Amino acid sequence: MPRTAKSSATAFLGWPNDYVSLPDFHRLPYVPAAAEDVIVERLADVLSGDNVAAVFLESLQGSSGGHVASPEFVAEVSRHQLCG
């Protein structure tokens, strides 16, 4: 991956960034912006497609005041079949 593509991906995935758009990347909302059940629903929608290569879960979100994913949230995310 070229350095500029990697930097763009980091900027897009690392924090809300209206200046970077990557059509093949899906970033789900952070906990303060959406409830965990809404995030899981959005994840299920994204995973329903055939083009998912990876899912990154930040179990301890340091931005926006620090948020720890609940055990129920982690279990629900893990329940989804991530590999076929």
N, C-alpha and C positions, 0 to 999 in steps of 0.2 A: 504494500500500500504506500503510495507516495506520501511524503511528509505533510503536504498540504491537506490531503484527504484525511490523514490521521488526525491532524489538528482540527479540522472541521468536525470530524466525528466526536472528538473529545469535547469540543465546544457545544455541539448539539446535545450529546448525552449527559454531559456533566452538570448542566444547569439550564433553566429556561432561557432560551436564546432566540429571539425573533429575527436575528440577522442571518442565521444559518439554517438552511433547509436541506435535508437529505431524504429523498423520497423512499429509500429502501430501509430506513431506520424508523423504529417505532419507540417513542418515549412515552411511558405512562405517567399520569399525574403523581405528584408527591403527596404524601399523607396529609399535610395541612390543607391542600387544595381539593382533596377527595377522600371519602371514607374508604377503608380497606376493602369492603365488599364491592364498591364501585371499581376500584383498581383491579380486583380479581376478575370482574365481569369484562373489563376492557382487555385484560390479558387473554381471556378465553376467546374474545373476538379476534385478536391478533393471531393467536395460535391456531385458529380455524383455517388459516391459509396454509399453503404448502411451502412457503419460502422463509421459514424461520430457521436461522443457523444457530442462534444462541439466545439465552435469557439470562440477564444479569439481575440479581436481587441484592439490593443494598439493605441489609438487615438492620443496620444502624445508620440512619440518615443524619449526617452532621449539620446540614444546612437547615435553615428555617427553625432554629431552636433545638434541634436534636430530637429525633423520633426513633423509637425502637419498634420494629415490626412485632406484632403480637404472635404468640405461638399458633393461634388459630389461622392467622394470615399466612404464615410460613407453611403450615400444613395444607391449606387450601391451594396455594401456589404449587406445592410439591405434588398434589393430587393430579394435576394435569399431566397428561402423557407428553413429555417433552421430546422423547426420542421414539421413532417408529420402528 
